[in-house]
Amino acid sequence: RKKNPPLGAQFKESLARLMKTLTLCQPFFVRCVKPNELKQPGVFDRLLCTRQLRYSGMMETIRIRKAGYPIRHTFAEFLKRYRLLDPSIPAAGGGDDQANACALARAFLD
């Protein structure tokens, strides 16, 4: 009879699989907020909307972002996403990604 691994090992393995899956994804979410319980046009219930935003985690996300912890992309990710703005910049992996990302940013921020 095969012996099952300890519960702690199962949890650790499950967490490792979850983290691997999350690092492979770029999730985007659309959060819908009901403006009122009756779903009537032109009626806005401020307390209901605030409660929905709080329970969905949006208020905490906003607080964290305002504190200066935005999403950070690697230089390669930045190049893959924004290089189409200036095709003369080498693609990610085609040289010094940091220098190329900085050159791309400077071209549009200066």
C-alpha distances in whole Angstrom, upper triangle without the diagonal:
4,6,9,13,15,18,21,19,18,22,23,22,23,26,27,26,29,31,31,31,34,36,36,38,41,41,45,45,48,48,50,52,54,58,58,57,59,58,62,64,66,64,62,61,60,58,56,55,55,52,50,51,50,46,46,46,49,51,49,48,52,53,50,52,55,54,54,50,51,48,48,48,48,51,49,48,52,53,51,52,56,57,58,61,62,61,63,60,58,54,51,50,54,55,55,53,54,58,58,56,59,62,61,61,64,66,65,66,69
4,6,9,13,15,18,16,15,19,20,18,19,23,23,22,25,27,27,28,31,32,32,34,38,38,41,42,45,45,48,50,52,55,56,54,57,56,60,61,63,62,60,58,58,56,53,53,52,50,48,48,47,44,43,43,46,48,45,45,49,49,47,49,52,51,51,47,47,45,45,44,44,47,45,44,48,49,47,48,52,53,55,57,59,57,59,57,54,51,48,46,50,51,51,49,51,54,54,53,55,58,57,57,60,62,61,62,65
4,7,9,12,14,13,13,16,17,16,18,21,21,21,24,26,26,27,30,31,32,34,37,37,41,41,44,44,47,49,50,54,55,53,56,55,59,60,62,60,58,56,56,54,51,51,50,48,46,46,45,42,41,41,44,46,43,43,47,47,45,47,50,49,48,45,45,43,43,43,43,46,45,44,47,49,47,48,51,53,54,57,58,57,59,56,54,50,47,46,50,51,50,49,50,53,53,52,54,57,56,56,59,61,60,61,64
4,6,9,11,10,9,12,14,13,14,17,18,18,20,23,23,24,26,28,29,30,34,34,37,37,40,41,43,45,47,50,51,49,52,52,55,57,58,57,55,53,52,50,48,47,47,44,42,42,41,38,37,37,40,42,40,39,43,43,41,43,46,45,45,41,42,39,40,40,40,43,42,41,44,46,44,45,48,50,51,54,55,54,56,53,51,48,44,44,47,48,48,46,47,51,51,49,51,54,53,53,56,58,57,57,61
4,7,8,6,6,10,11,10,12,15,15,16,18,20,21,22,24,26,27,29,32,32,35,36,39,39,42,44,46,49,50,49,52,51,55,56,58,56,54,52,51,49,47,46,45,43,41,41,39,37,36,35,38,40,37,37,41,41,38,40,44,42,42,38,39,37,37,37,37,40,39,38,42,43,42,43,46,48,49,52,53,52,54,51,49,45,42,41,45,46,45,43,44,48,48,46,49,52,51,50,54,55,55,55,58
4,5,5,6,9,10,11,12,14,16,17,19,20,21,23,25,26,28,29,32,32,35,36,39,39,41,43,45,48,49,48,51,50,54,55,57,55,52,50,49,47,45,45,43,41,40,39,38,35,34,34,37,38,36,36,39,39,37,39,42,40,41,37,38,36,37,37,37,41,40,39,42,44,42,43,47,48,50,52,54,53,55,52,50,46,43,42,46,47,46,44,44,48,48,46,49,52,51,50,53,55,55,55,58
4,5,5,6,9,10,10,12,14,15,16,18,20,21,22,24,26,27,30,30,33,33,36,35,38,39,41,45,45,44,47,47,50,52,53,51,49,47,46,43,41,41,40,37,36,36,34,31,31,30,34,35,32,33,36,36,34,36,39,38,38,35,36,34,35,35,36,39,39,37,40,43,41,41,45,47,48,50,52,52,54,51,49,45,42,42,45,46,45,43,43,47,47,45,47,50,49,48,52,54,53,53,56
4,5,5,6,9,10,11,12,14,15,16,18,20,21,23,25,26,29,29,32,32,35,35,38,39,41,44,45,44,47,47,50,52,53,51,48,46,45,42,41,40,39,36,35,35,33,31,30,29,32,34,30,31,34,34,31,34,37,35,35,32,33,31,32,33,33,37,36,35,38,40,39,39,43,45,47,49,50,50,52,48,46,43,40,39,43,44,42,40,40,44,45,42,44,48,47,46,49,51,50,50,53
4,5,5,6,8,10,10,12,14,15,17,18,20,21,23,25,28,28,31,32,35,35,38,40,42,46,47,46,49,48,52,53,54,52,50,48,46,44,43,42,41,38,37,36,35,32,31,30,33,35,32,32,35,35,33,35,38,36,36,33,33,31,31,32,32,35,34,33,37,39,37,38,41,43,45,47,49,48,50,47,44,41,38,37,41,41,40,38,39,43,43,41,43,46,46,45,48,50,50,49,52
4,5,5,6,9,10,11,12,14,15,17,18,20,22,23,26,26,29,30,33,33,36,38,40,43,44,43,46,45,49,50,52,50,47,46,45,43,41,40,39,36,35,34,33,30,29,29,32,34,31,31,35,35,32,34,37,36,36,32,33,31,31,32,32,35,34,33,36,38,37,37,41,42,44,46,48,47,49,46,44,41,38,37,41,42,41,39,39,43,43,41,43,46,45,45,48,50,49,49,52
4,5,5,6,9,10,10,12,14,15,16,18,20,21,24,24,27,27,30,30,33,35,37,40,41,40,43,43,46,47,49,47,44,42,41,39,37,37,35,33,32,31,30,27,26,25,28,30,27,27,31,31,29,31,34,33,33,29,30,28,28,29,30,33,33,31,34,36,35,35,39,41,42,44,46,46,48,45,43,40,36,36,40,41,40,37,37,41,41,39,41,44,43,42,46,48,47,46,50
4,5,5,6,9,10,11,12,14,15,17,19,20,23,23,27,27,31,31,34,36,38,42,43,42,45,44,48,49,50,48,46,44,42,41,39,38,36,34,33,32,31,28,27,26,29,30,27,27,31,31,28,30,33,31,31,28,28,26,26,27,27,31,30,29,32,34,33,33,37,39,41,43,44,44,45,42,40,37,34,33,37,38,36,34,35,38,39,37,39,42,41,40,43,45,45,44,48
4,5,5,6,9,10,11,12,14,16,17,19,22,22,26,27,30,31,34,36,39,42,43,43,46,45,48,49,50,49,46,45,44,42,40,39,38,36,34,33,32,30,28,27,30,32,29,28,32,32,29,31,35,33,33,29,29,27,27,27,27,30,29,28,31,33,32,32,36,37,39,42,43,42,44,41,39,36,32,32,36,37,36,34,34,38,38,36,39,42,40,40,43,45,44,45,48
4,5,5,6,9,10,11,12,14,16,17,20,20,23,24,27,28,31,33,35,39,40,39,42,41,44,45,47,45,43,41,40,39,37,35,35,33,31,30,29,27,25,24,27,29,27,26,30,30,28,29,33,32,31,28,28,25,26,26,27,30,29,27,31,33,31,31,35,37,38,40,42,42,44,41,39,36,32,32,36,37,36,34,34,38,38,36,38,41,40,39,43,44,43,44,47
4,5,5,6,9,10,10,12,14,16,18,18,22,22,26,26,29,31,34,37,39,38,41,40,43,44,45,44,41,40,38,37,35,34,32,31,29,28,27,25,23,22,24,26,24,23,27,27,24,26,29,28,28,24,24,22,23,23,24,27,27,25,28,30,29,29,33,35,36,38,40,40,42,39,37,34,30,31,34,35,34,31,32,35,35,33,35,39,37,36,40,42,41,41,44
4,5,5,6,9,10,11,13,15,18,18,22,23,27,28,31,33,36,39,41,41,44,42,46,46,47,46,43,42,41,39,38,36,35,33,31,30,29,27,25,24,26,28,26,24,28,28,25,27,30,29,28,24,25,22,22,22,22,25,24,23,26,28,27,28,31,33,35,37,38,38,40,36,34,31,28,28,31,32,31,29,29,33,33,31,34,37,35,35,38,40,39,39,43
4,5,5,6,9,10,11,13,16,17,20,22,25,26,30,32,35,38,40,40,42,41,44,45,46,45,42,41,40,39,37,35,35,33,31,30,29,27,25,24,26,29,26,25,28,29,27,28,31,31,30,26,25,22,23,22,22,26,24,23,26,28,26,27,30,32,34,36,37,37,39,36,34,31,27,27,31,32,32,29,30,34,33,31,34,37,35,35,39,40,39,40,43
4,5,5,6,9,10,11,14,14,17,18,22,23,26,28,31,34,36,36,39,37,41,41,42,41,39,38,36,35,33,31,31,29,27,26,25,23,21,20,23,25,23,21,25,26,23,24,28,28,27,23,23,20,21,20,21,25,24,22,25,27,25,25,29,31,32,34,36,36,38,35,34,30,27,28,31,32,32,29,29,33,33,30,33,36,34,34,37,39,38,38,41
4,5,5,6,9,10,13,13,17,19,22,23,27,29,32,35,37,37,40,38,42,42,43,42,39,38,37,36,34,32,31,30,28,26,25,24,22,20,22,24,22,20,24,24,21,22,26,25,24,20,20,17,17,17,18,22,21,19,22,24,23,23,26,28,30,32,34,34,36,33,31,28,24,25,29,29,28,26,26,30,30,27,30,33,31,31,34,36,35,35,38
4,5,5,6,9,12,14,17,20,23,25,28,31,34,37,39,39,42,40,43,43,44,44,41,40,39,38,36,34,34,33,30,29,28,27,24,23,25,27,25,23,26,27,24,24,28,28,26,22,22,18,18,17,17,21,19,18,21,23,21,22,25,27,29,31,32,32,34,31,29,26,22,23,26,27,27,24,25,29,28,26,29,32,30,30,34,35,34,35,38
4,6,5,7,10,11,15,17,20,22,25,28,31,34,36,37,39,37,40,40,42,41,39,38,37,36,34,32,32,31,28,27,27,25,22,21,23,26,24,22,25,27,24,24,28,28,26,23,21,18,19,18,18,22,20,18,21,23,21,21,25,26,28,30,32,31,34,31,29,26,23,23,27,29,28,25,26,30,29,27,30,32,30,30,34,35,34,35,38
4,5,5,8,9,12,14,18,19,23,26,29,32,34,34,37,35,38,38,39,38,36,35,34,33,31,29,29,28,25,23,24,22,19,18,19,22,20,18,21,23,20,20,24,24,23,19,18,15,15,15,16,20,18,16,19,21,19,19,23,25,26,28,30,30,33,30,28,25,22,23,27,28,27,24,25,28,27,25,28,30,28,28,31,33,32,32,35
4,6,8,10,14,16,20,22,25,28,31,34,37,37,40,38,41,40,41,41,38,38,36,36,34,31,31,30,28,26,26,25,22,21,21,24,22,19,22,24,20,20,24,24,22,18,17,14,13,12,13,16,15,13,16,18,17,17,20,22,24,26,28,28,30,27,25,22,19,19,23,24,23,20,21,25,24,22,24,27,25,25,29,30,29,30,33
4,7,10,13,16,20,22,25,28,32,35,37,38,40,38,41,40,41,41,39,38,37,37,35,32,32,32,29,27,28,27,23,22,23,26,24,21,24,26,23,23,26,27,25,21,19,16,15,14,14,17,15,13,16,18,15,16,20,21,23,25,27,26,29,26,24,21,18,19,22,24,24,20,22,25,24,22,25,27,25,26,29,30,29,30,34
4,6,9,12,16,18,22,25,28,31,34,34,36,34,37,36,37,37,35,35,34,34,32,29,29,29,26,24,25,24,20,20,20,23,22,19,22,24,21,21,24,25,23,20,18,14,15,13,15,18,16,13,16,18,15,15,19,21,22,24,26,26,29,26,25,21,19,20,24,26,25,22,23,26,25,22,25,27,25,25,29,30,28,29,33
4,7,10,13,16,20,23,26,29,31,33,35,32,35,34,35,35,32,33,31,32,30,27,27,27,24,22,23,22,19,18,18,21,20,17,19,21,19,18,22,23,21,18,15,12,13,11,13,16,15,11,14,16,14,12,16,19,19,21,24,24,27,24,24,20,18,20,23,25,24,21,22,25,23,20,23,25,23,22,26,27,25,26,30
4,7,10,13,16,19,22,25,28,29,31,28,31,31,32,31,29,29,28,28,26,23,24,24,20,19,20,19,15,15,15,19,18,15,17,20,18,17,21,22,21,18,15,13,14,14,17,19,18,15,17,19,17,15,18,21,22,23,26,27,30,27,27,24,22,24,27,29,28,24,25,28,26,23,26,28,25,25,28,29,27,28,31
4,7,10,13,16,20,22,25,26,28,26,28,27,28,28,26,26,25,26,24,21,21,22,18,16,18,18,14,14,13,17,17,14,16,19,18,16,20,22,21,18,15,13,15,15,18,20,20,16,17,20,18,15,18,21,21,22,26,26,30,28,28,25,23,26,28,30,29,25,26,29,27,24,26,28,25,24,28,28,26,26,30
4,6,10,13,16,19,21,23,25,22,25,24,25,25,23,23,22,23,20,17,18,18,15,13,16,15,11,12,11,15,16,13,15,18,18,17,20,22,21,19,16,15,18,18,21,24,23,20,20,23,21,19,21,25,24,25,29,30,33,31,31,28,27,29,32,34,33,29,29,32,30,27,29,31,28,27,30,31,28,29,33
4,6,10,13,15,18,20,22,19,21,20,22,22,20,20,20,20,18,15,16,17,13,12,15,15,11,13,11,15,16,14,15,19,19,18,20,23,23,21,18,17,20,21,24,27,26,22,23,25,24,21,23,26,26,26,30,31,34,33,33,30,29,32,35,36,35,31,32,34,32,29,31,33,30,28,32,32,29,29,33
4,6,10,13,15,17,19,16,19,19,20,19,17,17,16,17,14,12,13,13,10,9,12,11,8,10,9,13,14,13,14,17,18,17,20,22,23,21,19,18,22,23,27,29,29,25,25,28,27,24,26,29,29,29,33,34,38,36,36,34,32,35,38,39,38,34,34,37,35,32,33,35,32,31,34,34,31,31,35
4,7,9,12,13,15,13,15,15,16,16,14,14,15,15,13,10,12,13,9,9,13,12,10,13,12,14,17,16,16,20,21,20,22,25,26,24,22,22,26,27,30,32,32,29,29,31,30,27,28,32,31,32,35,37,40,39,39,37,36,38,41,42,41,38,37,40,38,35,36,38,35,33,37,37,34,34,37
4,6,9,11,13,11,13,13,14,13,11,11,11,12,9,6,9,10,7,8,11,11,10,13,11,13,16,16,16,19,21,21,22,25,26,25,23,24,27,29,32,35,35,31,31,34,33,29,31,35,34,34,38,40,43,41,42,40,38,41,44,45,44,40,40,42,40,37,38,40,37,35,38,39,35,35,39
4,6,7,9,7,10,11,12,10,9,9,10,11,8,7,10,11,8,10,13,13,13,16,15,16,19,19,19,22,24,24,25,28,29,29,27,27,31,32,36,38,39,35,35,38,36,33,34,38,37,37,41,43,46,45,46,43,42,45,47,49,47,44,43,46,44,41,42,44,41,39,42,42,39,38,42
4,7,9,7,8,9,9,7,5,6,8,10,7,6,10,11,10,11,14,15,15,17,16,17,20,21,20,22,25,25,25,28,30,29,28,29,32,34,38,40,40,37,36,39,38,34,35,39,38,38,42,44,47,46,47,44,44,47,49,50,49,45,44,47,45,41,43,44,41,39,42,42,39,38,42
4,6,5,7,9,9,6,6,5,9,9,7,8,11,12,11,13,16,16,17,19,18,19,22,23,23,25,28,28,28,31,33,32,31,32,36,37,41,43,44,40,40,43,41,38,39,43,42,42,46,47,51,49,50,48,47,50,52,54,52,48,48,50,49,45,46,48,45,43,46,46,42,42,45
4,6,8,11,12,9,9,8,11,11,8,10,13,12,12,15,17,16,17,20,20,21,24,25,25,27,29,30,30,33,35,34,33,34,37,39,43,45,45,42,42,45,43,40,41,45,44,44,48,50,53,52,53,50,49,52,54,56,54,50,50,52,51,47,49,51,48,45,48,49,45,45,48
4,5,9,11,9,10,10,14,14,11,13,17,16,15,18,20,20,20,24,23,24,27,28,28,30,33,33,33,36,38,37,36,36,40,42,45,47,48,44,44,46,45,42,43,47,46,46,49,51,54,53,54,52,51,54,56,58,56,53,52,55,53,49,51,52,49,47,50,50,47,47,50
4,7,9,8,9,10,14,15,12,12,16,16,15,17,20,19,19,23,22,23,26,26,26,29,31,31,32,35,36,35,34,34,38,39,43,45,45,41,41,43,42,38,40,43,42,42,46,48,51,50,51,48,48,51,53,54,53,50,50,52,50,46,48,49,46,44,47,47,44,44,47
4,6,6,9,11,14,16,14,14,18,18,17,19,22,22,22,25,24,25,28,29,28,31,33,33,33,36,38,37,36,36,40,41,45,47,47,43,42,45,43,40,41,45,43,43,47,49,52,51,52,50,49,53,55,56,55,51,51,53,51,48,49,51,47,45,48,48,44,44,48
4,6,8,11,14,17,15,15,18,19,18,20,23,23,23,26,24,25,28,28,27,30,33,32,32,35,37,36,34,35,39,40,43,45,45,41,41,43,42,38,39,42,41,40,44,46,49,49,50,48,48,51,53,55,54,50,49,51,49,46,47,48,45,43,46,45,42,42,45
4,7,10,12,16,15,14,17,19,18,19,22,23,23,26,23,24,28,28,26,29,32,31,30,34,35,35,34,35,38,40,43,45,45,42,41,43,42,38,39,42,41,40,44,46,49,49,50,48,48,51,53,55,53,50,49,51,49,46,46,48,44,42,45,44,41,40,43
4,7,10,12,11,11,15,16,16,17,20,21,21,24,22,22,26,26,25,27,30,30,29,33,34,35,33,34,38,40,43,45,46,42,41,44,43,39,40,44,43,42,46,48,51,50,52,49,49,52,54,55,54,50,50,51,50,46,47,49,46,43,46,46,42,42,45
4,6,9,9,8,11,13,13,14,17,18,18,20,19,19,22,23,21,24,27,26,26,29,31,31,30,31,35,37,40,42,43,40,39,42,41,37,38,42,41,40,44,46,49,48,49,47,46,50,52,53,51,48,47,49,47,44,44,46,43,41,43,43,40,39,42
4,6,5,6,9,10,11,13,14,16,17,19,17,17,21,22,21,22,25,26,25,28,30,30,30,31,35,37,41,43,44,40,39,43,42,38,39,43,43,42,45,48,51,49,51,48,47,50,53,54,52,48,47,49,48,44,45,47,44,42,44,45,41,40,44
4,6,5,6,9,10,11,12,14,15,17,15,14,18,19,18,19,22,23,22,25,27,27,27,28,32,35,38,41,42,38,37,41,40,37,37,41,41,40,44,46,49,47,49,47,45,49,51,51,50,46,45,47,46,42,43,45,42,39,42,43,39,38,41
4,5,5,6,9,10,10,12,14,16,15,13,17,19,18,19,22,23,22,25,27,27,27,29,33,35,39,41,42,39,38,42,41,38,39,43,43,42,46,48,51,49,50,48,46,49,52,52,50,47,46,48,47,43,44,46,44,41,43,45,41,40,43
4,6,5,6,9,10,11,12,15,14,14,17,19,18,20,22,23,23,26,28,28,27,28,32,34,38,41,42,38,38,41,40,37,38,42,42,41,45,47,50,48,49,47,45,48,51,52,50,46,45,48,47,43,44,46,43,41,44,44,41,40,44
4,5,5,6,9,10,11,13,11,11,15,16,15,17,20,20,20,23,25,25,24,25,29,31,35,37,38,35,34,37,36,33,34,38,38,38,41,43,46,44,46,43,42,45,47,48,46,43,42,44,43,39,40,42,40,37,40,41,37,36,40
4,5,5,6,9,10,11,10,9,12,14,13,14,17,18,18,20,23,23,22,24,28,30,34,36,37,34,34,37,36,33,34,38,38,38,41,43,46,44,45,43,41,44,47,47,45,42,41,43,42,38,39,42,39,36,39,40,37,36,39
4,5,5,6,9,10,10,10,12,14,14,15,18,19,20,22,24,24,24,25,29,31,35,37,38,35,35,38,38,35,36,40,40,40,43,45,48,46,47,44,43,45,48,49,47,43,42,45,44,40,41,44,41,38,41,43,39,38,42
4,5,5,6,9,9,10,12,13,14,16,18,19,20,22,24,23,22,23,27,29,33,35,36,33,33,36,35,32,34,37,37,37,41,43,46,44,44,42,40,43,45,46,45,41,40,43,42,38,39,42,39,37,40,41,38,37,40
4,6,5,6,5,6,9,10,10,12,14,15,16,18,20,19,19,20,24,26,30,32,33,30,30,33,32,29,31,34,35,34,38,40,43,40,41,39,37,40,43,43,41,38,37,39,39,35,36,38,36,33,36,37,34,33,37
4,6,5,6,5,7,10,10,11,13,15,16,17,20,19,19,20,24,27,30,33,34,31,31,34,34,31,33,36,37,37,40,42,44,42,43,40,38,41,44,44,42,39,37,40,40,36,37,40,37,35,38,39,36,35,38
4,5,8,8,9,11,13,14,16,17,19,20,22,21,21,21,25,27,31,34,35,31,32,35,34,32,34,37,38,38,41,43,45,43,44,41,39,41,44,45,43,39,38,41,41,37,38,41,39,36,39,41,38,37,41
4,6,8,9,10,12,13,14,16,18,19,21,19,18,19,22,24,28,31,31,28,28,32,31,28,30,34,34,34,38,39,42,40,40,37,35,38,41,42,40,36,36,39,38,34,35,38,36,33,37,38,35,34,38
4,6,5,6,9,10,11,12,14,16,17,16,15,16,20,22,25,28,29,26,27,30,29,27,29,32,33,33,36,38,41,38,39,36,34,36,39,40,38,34,33,36,36,32,33,36,34,31,34,36,33,32,36
4,5,5,6,9,10,10,12,14,16,14,14,15,18,21,24,27,28,25,25,28,28,25,27,30,31,31,34,36,38,36,37,34,33,35,38,38,36,33,32,35,34,30,31,34,31,29,32,33,30,29,33
4,5,5,6,9,10,11,12,15,14,14,16,20,23,26,29,30,27,27,30,30,27,29,32,33,33,36,38,40,38,39,37,35,37,40,40,38,34,33,36,35,32,32,35,33,30,33,34,31,30,33
4,5,5,6,9,10,11,13,12,13,14,18,21,24,27,29,26,26,29,29,27,28,32,33,33,36,38,40,37,38,36,33,36,38,39,36,33,31,34,34,30,31,34,32,29,32,34,31,30,33
4,5,5,6,9,10,11,10,10,11,14,17,21,24,25,22,22,26,26,23,25,28,29,29,32,34,36,33,34,32,30,32,35,35,33,29,28,31,31,27,28,31,29,26,29,31,28,27,30
4,5,5,6,9,10,10,10,12,15,18,22,24,26,23,23,26,26,24,25,28,29,29,31,34,36,33,35,33,31,33,36,36,33,30,28,31,31,27,27,30,28,25,28,30,27,25,28
4,6,5,6,9,9,11,13,16,20,23,26,28,25,24,28,29,26,27,31,32,31,34,36,38,35,36,35,32,35,37,37,34,31,29,32,32,28,28,31,30,27,29,31,29,27,30
4,5,5,7,6,8,10,13,17,20,23,25,22,22,26,26,24,25,28,30,30,32,34,36,33,34,32,30,32,34,34,31,28,26,29,29,26,26,29,28,25,27,29,27,25,28
4,5,5,5,5,8,11,15,18,20,23,20,19,23,24,21,22,25,27,26,29,31,33,30,31,29,27,30,32,32,29,26,24,26,26,23,23,26,24,21,24,26,24,22,25
4,5,7,8,12,14,18,21,23,25,23,22,25,26,24,24,27,29,28,30,33,34,32,33,32,30,32,35,34,31,28,26,28,28,25,24,27,26,22,24,27,24,22,25
4,6,9,12,14,18,21,23,26,23,22,26,27,25,25,29,31,30,32,34,35,33,34,32,30,32,35,34,31,28,25,28,28,25,24,27,27,23,25,28,26,23,26
4,6,10,11,15,17,19,22,20,19,23,24,22,22,25,28,26,28,31,32,29,30,29,27,29,31,30,27,24,22,24,25,21,20,24,23,20,22,24,22,20,23
4,7,8,12,15,17,20,18,17,21,22,20,21,24,26,26,28,30,31,28,29,27,25,27,29,29,26,23,20,23,24,20,20,24,23,20,22,25,23,21,24
4,6,10,13,15,18,15,14,18,19,17,18,21,23,22,24,27,28,25,26,24,22,25,27,27,24,21,19,22,22,18,18,21,20,17,20,22,20,19,22
4,7,10,13,15,12,12,15,16,14,15,19,21,21,23,25,26,23,24,22,19,22,24,24,22,18,17,20,20,16,17,21,19,17,20,22,20,19,23
4,7,9,12,10,9,13,14,13,14,17,20,20,21,23,24,21,21,19,16,19,21,21,18,15,14,17,17,13,14,18,17,15,18,20,19,18,21
4,6,8,6,6,10,10,10,11,14,17,17,18,20,21,18,18,15,13,15,18,18,16,12,11,15,14,11,13,16,14,13,17,19,18,18,21
4,5,5,6,9,10,11,12,13,17,18,18,19,20,16,15,13,10,12,15,14,12,9,9,12,12,9,12,15,14,13,17,18,18,19,21
4,5,5,6,9,10,10,11,15,15,15,16,16,13,12,11,8,10,12,11,9,6,5,9,8,6,9,11,11,11,14,15,16,16,19
4,5,5,6,9,10,10,13,15,15,15,16,12,11,8,5,7,10,10,9,6,8,11,9,8,11,13,12,13,16,17,18,19,21
4,5,5,6,9,10,13,14,15,15,17,14,13,10,8,10,13,14,13,9,11,13,12,9,13,15,13,13,17,18,17,19,22
4,6,5,6,8,11,11,13,14,15,12,12,10,9,12,14,14,13,9,9,12,10,7,10,12,9,10,13,14,14,15,18
4,5,5,5,8,10,10,10,12,9,9,7,6,9,10,11,11,7,9,11,8,6,10,10,8,10,13,13,13,15,18
4,6,6,8,11,11,11,13,11,10,7,6,10,11,13,14,10,12,14,11,10,13,14,11,13,16,16,16,18,21
4,6,7,9,11,12,15,12,13,10,10,13,15,16,16,13,14,16,13,10,14,14,11,12,16,15,14,16,20
4,5,6,8,9,12,10,12,10,11,14,15,16,16,13,13,14,11,9,12,12,8,9,12,12,11,13,16
4,5,6,6,8,7,8,7,9,12,12,14,14,11,13,13,9,8,11,10,7,10,12,11,11,14,17
4,5,6,9,9,10,9,12,15,15,17,17,15,17,17,13,12,15,13,10,12,15,13,12,16,18
4,6,9,9,12,12,14,17,17,18,18,16,17,16,13,12,13,12,8,10,12,10,9,12,15
4,5,6,9,10,13,16,15,16,16,14,16,14,11,11,12,10,7,10,11,8,9,13,14
4,5,7,8,12,14,12,14,16,14,16,15,11,12,14,12,10,13,14,12,13,17,18
4,6,9,12,14,12,13,14,14,15,13,10,12,13,10,9,13,14,11,13,17,17
4,6,9,11,9,10,11,10,12,10,6,8,10,8,7,11,12,10,12,15,16
4,7,8,6,7,9,8,11,10,7,9,12,10,10,13,15,14,16,18,20
4,6,5,8,10,8,11,12,8,10,13,12,11,14,16,15,17,20,21
4,5,7,8,6,9,11,8,9,12,13,12,14,17,17,18,20,22
4,6,7,6,10,12,10,11,14,15,15,17,19,20,21,23,25
4,7,7,11,11,9,12,14,14,14,17,19,18,21,23,24
4,6,9,8,8,11,13,12,14,16,17,18,20,22,23
4,6,5,6,9,10,11,12,14,15,17,19,20,21
4,6,5,6,8,10,10,12,14,15,17,18,19
4,5,5,6,9,10,11,12,14,16,16,18
4,6,5,6,9,10,10,12,15,15,16
4,5,5,6,9,10,11,13,14,15
4,5,5,6,9,10,11,12,14
4,5,5,6,9,10,10,11
4,5,5,6,9,10,10
4,6,5,7,9,10
4,5,6,6,8
4,5,5,6
4,6,6
4,6
4
